């Protein structure tokens, strides 16, 4: 897997994952929407940790400065 995410993308995704988790676990967002946000937050966190987004590959996007 070649990295295709820059640092800005990684930070934004980590922040969003934390916000989604906080909204769910504080009970602000519940039900199906809450579960969708938690799953999306997990995907954001995982892709941030490995610096690779499969969707970026499909679309042909690369924000990583190391070419």
C-alpha positions as CSV (number, residue, x, y, z in Angstrom):
1,X,0.0,0.0,0.0
2,X,1.4,3.3,-1.1
3,X,0.6,6.3,1.1
4,X,-1.9,8.6,-0.5
5,X,-3.0,10.9,2.4
6,X,-1.2,14.0,3.6
7,X,-0.9,15.2,7.2
8,X,-3.8,17.7,6.9
9,X,-6.2,14.9,5.8
10,X,-5.0,12.7,8.6
11,X,-5.5,15.3,11.3
12,X,-9.0,16.2,9.9
13,X,-10.0,12.6,9.9
14,X,-8.8,11.9,13.4
15,X,-10.6,15.0,14.8
16,X,-13.8,13.9,13.0
17,X,-13.5,10.4,14.4
18,X,-13.1,11.8,18.0
19,X,-16.1,14.1,17.5
20,X,-18.2,11.3,16.1
21,X,-17.3,9.0,19.1
22,X,-18.0,11.8,21.6
23,X,-21.4,12.5,20.0
24,X,-22.3,8.8,20.2
25,X,-21.0,8.0,23.6
26,X,-22.5,11.1,25.3
27,X,-25.9,10.2,23.9
28,X,-26.2,13.2,21.7
29,X,-26.7,11.1,18.6
30,X,-28.3,7.7,19.0
31,X,-29.9,5.0,16.9
32,X,-29.0,4.2,13.4
33,X,-27.3,7.6,12.7
34,X,-25.2,7.1,15.8
35,X,-24.0,3.7,14.7
36,X,-23.2,5.0,11.2
37,X,-21.2,7.8,12.7
38,X,-19.2,5.4,15.0
39,X,-18.5,3.1,12.1
40,X,-17.5,6.0,9.9
41,X,-15.3,7.3,12.7
42,X,-13.6,3.9,12.9
43,X,-12.9,3.9,9.2
44,X,-11.5,7.5,9.4
45,X,-9.2,6.5,12.3
46,X,-8.0,3.4,10.6
47,X,-7.3,5.2,7.3
48,X,-5.5,7.9,9.2
49,X,-3.3,5.5,11.0
50,X,-2.1,3.8,7.8
51,X,-2.1,7.0,5.7
52,X,-4.0,5.2,2.9
53,X,-7.5,5.7,1.7
54,X,-8.9,3.2,-0.8
55,X,-11.5,5.7,-2.0
56,X,-8.7,8.1,-3.0
57,X,-7.2,5.4,-5.1
58,X,-10.4,4.8,-6.9
59,X,-10.9,8.5,-7.6
60,X,-7.3,9.1,-8.4
61,X,-6.6,11.5,-5.6
62,X,-3.3,11.8,-3.8
63,X,-2.7,14.4,-1.1
64,X,0.6,12.9,0.2
65,X,3.5,15.3,-0.5
66,X,6.0,12.4,-0.8
67,X,5.9,11.4,-4.5
